Amino acid sequence: MKTSLVIMAAGIGSRFGGGVKQLSPVGPNGEIIMDYSIHDAIQAGFNKIIFILRPDIEEDFMEVIGNRIEKICSESGVEVDYAFQMLENIPMGYEIPEGRTKPWGTGLAVLSCRAMVHEPFCVINADDYYGKGAFQAVHDYLVNYDPSRPMDFCMAGFILGNTLSDHGSVTRGLCKVDEDGNLTEVVETHDILKTADGAEADGKKLDVKSHVSMNFWGFTPEYFEILEKGYKAFWEDIAAGKSDPLNAEYLIPIHIGDLLKKKAVSVKVLETKDKWFGVTYKEDQPVVVEAFRKLIADGVYHENLFEDLK
């Protein structure tokens, strides 16, 4: 079965101190985190890749990764396409609030590629390293997609303690999972700090062994329809004064959480023990460089990354 990987690469990290953090080199030959995600996805069996960009970073993106990845993917029989997330992508009948500059969130990012995706697909962040296990687990779930159950989704479930930064706070979707491994609740939680004995947010201790969402989702193509309905409801709330027009964001974890409350979807949590890492802060970069150096030394990756796919 055909499966797509959707990479959300539109963001420029304000906390990174300028520059497009997704394009920062971390591998021995100038590879970026996306290179490793693309490698792991192709190895797992994904055969189409869609990058979600902003128009203003397209030129840099193509120079650093797009042109090169297109060639690598072509050799592996993998399609590549591009979608663009823009502030102007709003429902008819509404106007962009004066002073709004922030993108509309991950929900709109995924909606931006609706016309290109007609098969089960996976969504990831561009600047997160997830590990091989997550790609294999989600791919295997998607290829067993049952068309009679189009609202059965999945999520790579990471362990909170494996996803923290030593250099500042992070945002994670804290999850509750039932005894059958199904997601029952996801709460987008900001300002999670690593502490000497665990983690906390707003002064409250968190269980570092609990599951978190890292925006690694597996969806059926039917998800687009309810995602679009949710986006229209998001705008209705802005128009009614229920949401801040300058800062409100349409986020996938929040949308999924609402759907779970209504029992409109199911989400299987596919646990991965892989250690997440990413470049949230400038200080994270040398740590990530060293982490990839160790993965190569341990034989997880070749120094010439895509060599084993030929």
C-alpha positions as CSV (number, residue, x, y, z in Angstrom):
1,M,0.0,0.0,0.0
2,K,1.2,3.5,-0.7
3,T,1.9,5.6,2.3
4,S,3.0,9.2,2.6
5,L,5.3,11.1,5.0
6,V,4.2,14.7,5.6
7,I,7.0,16.8,7.1
8,M,6.0,20.1,8.7
9,A,9.0,22.3,7.9
10,A,7.3,25.8,7.7
11,G,8.4,27.1,11.1
12,I,11.4,29.3,11.9
13,G,12.3,28.8,15.5
14,S,12.1,32.1,17.4
15,R,14.0,30.6,20.4
16,F,16.8,29.4,18.1
17,G,18.2,32.9,17.8
18,G,17.6,33.5,14.1
19,G,17.9,31.3,11.0
20,V,15.9,28.3,10.0
21,K,16.6,25.8,12.7
22,Q,15.4,22.9,10.6
23,L,18.3,23.5,8.2
24,S,21.1,23.4,10.8
25,P,23.7,20.7,10.0
26,V,24.1,17.9,12.6
27,G,25.6,15.0,10.7
28,P,29.2,14.4,9.7
29,N,28.6,15.4,6.0
30,G,26.3,18.3,6.8
31,E,23.2,16.2,7.2
32,I,20.2,17.9,9.0
33,I,17.7,16.2,11.2
34,M,15.3,15.8,8.3
35,D,17.8,13.7,6.5
36,Y,17.7,11.1,9.2
37,S,13.9,11.2,9.3
38,I,13.7,10.8,5.6
39,H,16.2,7.9,5.7
40,D,14.2,6.1,8.4
41,A,10.9,6.7,6.6
42,I,12.2,5.2,3.3
43,Q,13.7,2.3,5.1
44,A,10.4,1.6,6.9
45,G,8.6,1.6,3.6
46,F,7.1,5.1,3.1
47,N,7.0,5.8,-0.7
48,K,6.0,9.5,-0.9
49,I,7.3,12.5,0.9
50,I,5.6,15.9,1.2
51,F,7.3,18.9,2.6
52,I,5.2,21.7,4.1
53,L,7.0,25.0,3.7
54,R,6.5,28.7,3.9
55,P,7.1,30.5,0.6
56,D,9.8,32.7,2.2
57,I,12.0,29.8,3.1
58,E,11.5,27.8,-0.2
59,E,14.8,29.0,-1.8
60,D,17.0,28.1,1.2
61,F,15.1,24.8,1.7
62,M,15.7,23.7,-1.9
63,E,19.3,24.6,-1.7
64,V,20.0,22.8,1.5
65,I,17.8,19.7,1.2
66,G,15.1,19.8,-1.5
67,N,17.1,19.3,-4.6
68,R,19.4,16.8,-3.0
69,I,16.5,14.8,-1.4
70,E,14.6,14.7,-4.7
71,K,17.6,12.9,-6.3
72,I,18.0,10.4,-3.5
73,C,14.2,9.7,-3.4
74,S,14.1,9.3,-7.2
75,E,16.8,6.6,-6.9
76,S,14.7,4.8,-4.3
77,G,11.4,5.1,-6.2
78,V,10.0,7.6,-3.7
79,E,7.9,10.6,-4.8
80,V,8.5,14.1,-3.5
81,D,6.1,17.0,-3.4
82,Y,5.7,20.4,-1.7
83,A,2.8,22.2,-0.1
84,F,2.8,25.8,1.3
85,Q,1.4,27.0,4.6
86,M,0.4,30.6,4.3
87,L,-1.2,33.2,6.6
88,E,-3.7,33.8,3.8
89,N,-5.1,30.2,4.0
90,I,-8.3,31.0,5.8
91,P,-11.9,30.0,5.1
92,M,-14.1,32.1,2.9
93,G,-15.9,34.9,4.6
94,Y,-13.2,35.7,7.1
95,E,-10.3,38.2,7.1
96,I,-6.8,38.0,8.6
97,P,-6.9,39.9,11.9
98,E,-4.9,43.2,11.8
99,G,-1.5,42.6,13.4
100,R,-1.6,38.8,13.0
101,T,1.8,37.4,11.9
102,K,1.9,34.0,13.7
103,P,1.1,31.0,11.5
104,W,-2.3,29.3,12.2
105,G,-0.8,26.1,13.6
106,T,-0.1,22.5,12.8
107,G,-3.7,21.7,11.8
108,L,-3.6,24.2,8.9
109,A,-0.1,23.0,8.0
110,V,-1.5,19.5,7.4
111,L,-4.5,20.8,5.6
112,S,-2.2,22.5,3.2
113,C,-1.3,19.2,1.6
114,R,-4.9,17.8,1.3
115,A,-4.9,17.8,-2.5
116,M,-1.7,15.8,-2.6
117,V,-2.5,13.0,-0.2
118,H,-5.0,10.2,-1.0
119,E,-3.5,7.4,1.1
120,P,-2.7,6.7,4.7
121,F,-0.1,9.2,5.9
122,C,2.2,10.0,8.7
123,V,2.9,13.6,10.1
124,I,6.1,14.7,11.7
125,N,8.0,17.8,12.8
126,A,11.0,18.7,10.7
127,D,13.3,19.5,13.6
128,D,12.7,16.4,15.8
129,Y,14.7,13.2,15.7
130,Y,12.3,10.3,16.4
131,G,14.4,7.1,15.9
132,K,13.9,4.2,13.5
133,G,11.4,2.4,15.7
134,A,8.7,5.0,15.5
135,F,8.7,5.1,11.7
136,Q,8.5,1.3,11.4
137,A,5.7,1.0,13.9
138,V,3.6,3.8,12.4
139,H,4.2,2.5,8.8
140,D,3.2,-1.0,9.8
141,Y,0.0,0.2,11.4
142,L,-0.9,2.3,8.3
143,V,-0.4,-0.5,5.8
144,N,-2.9,-2.5,7.7
145,Y,-5.4,0.3,7.4
146,D,-9.0,-1.0,7.3
147,P,-11.1,1.2,5.0
148,S,-14.2,0.1,6.9
149,R,-12.7,1.9,10.0
150,P,-11.5,5.2,8.6
151,M,-11.3,7.0,11.9
152,D,-8.8,4.6,13.5
153,F,-5.6,6.5,13.8
154,C,-2.3,6.0,15.5
155,M,0.4,7.9,17.3
156,A,4.1,7.3,18.2
157,G,4.1,7.5,22.0
158,F,7.3,8.7,23.4
159,I,8.3,8.6,27.1
160,L,8.4,12.1,28.6
161,G,11.8,11.7,30.2
162,N,13.3,10.9,26.8
163,T,12.1,14.1,25.2
164,L,13.4,16.9,27.5
165,S,16.0,19.6,26.8
166,D,18.8,20.5,29.2
167,H,18.7,24.1,27.9
168,G,15.1,25.3,28.5
169,S,11.4,24.5,28.5
170,V,9.6,22.5,25.9
171,T,6.0,21.9,24.9
172,R,4.6,18.4,24.9
173,G,1.2,16.7,24.4
174,L,0.8,14.8,27.7
175,C,-1.1,11.7,27.1
176,K,-3.4,9.3,29.0
177,V,-3.5,5.8,27.6
178,D,-6.0,3.0,28.5
179,E,-5.1,-0.6,29.2
180,D,-5.6,-1.5,25.5
181,G,-3.0,1.0,24.4
182,N,-5.6,3.6,23.1
183,L,-5.2,7.3,23.6
184,T,-7.9,8.7,25.9
185,E,-6.7,12.2,26.4
186,V,-3.9,14.5,25.1
187,V,-3.2,17.8,26.8
188,E,-0.9,20.3,25.1
189,T,1.4,21.4,28.0
190,H,3.8,24.4,27.7
191,D,6.9,25.3,29.7
192,I,7.9,21.8,30.7
193,L,11.2,22.0,32.5
194,K,13.7,19.2,33.2
195,T,14.6,19.1,36.9
196,A,17.1,17.3,39.1
197,D,14.6,14.6,39.9
198,G,12.3,14.6,36.9
199,A,10.2,17.3,35.2
200,E,7.7,20.0,36.1
201,A,5.3,22.5,34.5
202,D,3.8,25.4,36.3
203,G,5.4,24.2,39.5
204,K,3.7,20.8,39.3
205,K,5.8,17.6,39.1
206,L,5.2,15.4,36.1
207,D,5.7,11.7,35.7
208,V,8.7,11.3,33.4
209,K,7.6,7.8,32.5
210,S,4.3,9.0,31.1
211,H,3.6,9.1,27.4
212,V,3.8,12.2,25.3
213,S,2.9,13.1,21.8
214,M,5.8,14.6,19.7
215,N,3.5,15.4,16.7
216,F,4.2,12.0,15.2
217,W,0.8,10.9,14.0
218,G,-0.6,8.3,11.6
219,F,-3.8,9.2,9.8
220,T,-6.1,7.9,7.1
221,P,-7.0,10.3,4.2
222,E,-10.5,10.6,5.7
223,Y,-8.9,12.7,8.5
224,F,-8.7,15.7,6.2
225,E,-12.5,16.1,6.1
226,I,-12.8,16.4,9.9
227,L,-9.6,18.5,10.1
228,E,-11.2,21.0,7.7
229,K,-14.4,21.1,9.7
230,G,-12.4,21.8,12.8
231,Y,-10.6,24.6,11.1
232,K,-13.9,26.3,10.2
233,A,-15.0,25.9,13.8
234,F,-11.7,27.4,14.9
235,W,-12.5,30.5,12.8
236,E,-16.0,30.7,14.2
237,D,-14.6,30.9,17.7
238,I,-12.3,33.8,16.6
239,A,-15.2,35.6,15.0
240,A,-17.3,35.1,18.2
241,G,-14.6,36.5,20.4
242,K,-13.9,33.1,22.0
243,S,-10.3,33.0,20.9
244,D,-7.5,35.5,20.7
245,P,-7.3,36.6,17.0
246,L,-3.6,37.4,17.3
247,N,-2.4,34.3,19.1
248,A,-4.9,31.4,18.6
249,E,-3.5,28.4,16.9
250,Y,-5.2,25.4,15.3
251,L,-3.1,22.5,16.7
252,I,-3.4,18.8,15.9
253,P,-3.1,17.6,19.5
254,I,-5.9,19.9,20.7
255,H,-8.1,18.8,17.7
256,I,-7.4,15.1,18.4
257,G,-8.2,15.7,22.1
258,D,-11.6,17.2,21.2
259,L,-12.4,14.3,18.8
260,L,-11.5,11.8,21.5
261,K,-13.9,13.5,24.0
262,K,-16.6,13.1,21.4
263,K,-15.5,9.5,20.7
264,A,-15.4,10.4,17.0
265,V,-12.0,8.7,16.5
266,S,-9.6,6.2,18.1
267,V,-5.9,6.6,18.4
268,K,-3.6,3.6,19.0
269,V,-0.5,4.6,21.0
270,L,2.6,2.8,19.5
271,E,5.1,3.1,22.3
272,T,8.7,3.8,21.3
273,K,11.6,3.7,23.8
274,D,13.9,5.7,21.4
275,K,15.4,8.8,22.8
276,W,14.1,11.9,21.1
277,F,16.3,14.9,20.4
278,G,16.0,18.1,18.5
279,V,17.4,21.6,18.2
280,T,15.0,23.7,20.1
281,Y,17.7,26.1,21.5
282,K,21.1,27.0,20.0
283,E,22.7,25.2,22.9
284,D,21.1,21.9,21.8
285,Q,23.0,21.8,18.6
286,P,26.3,20.4,19.8
287,V,24.5,17.8,21.9
288,V,22.6,16.7,18.8
289,V,25.8,16.6,16.8
290,E,27.4,14.3,19.4
291,A,24.2,12.1,19.6
292,F,24.4,11.5,15.8
293,R,28.1,10.8,16.1
294,K,27.4,8.1,18.6
295,L,24.6,6.6,16.6
296,I,27.0,6.3,13.6
297,A,29.7,4.8,15.9
298,D,27.2,2.3,17.2
299,G,26.3,1.2,13.6
300,V,22.7,2.6,13.7
301,Y,23.5,4.7,10.6
302,H,26.2,4.7,8.0
303,E,28.5,7.7,7.9
304,N,27.3,8.2,4.3
305,L,23.7,8.2,5.5
306,F,21.7,6.9,2.4
307,E,24.3,4.3,1.4
308,D,22.3,1.4,2.8
309,L,19.2,2.3,0.8
310,K,20.9,1.8,-2.6
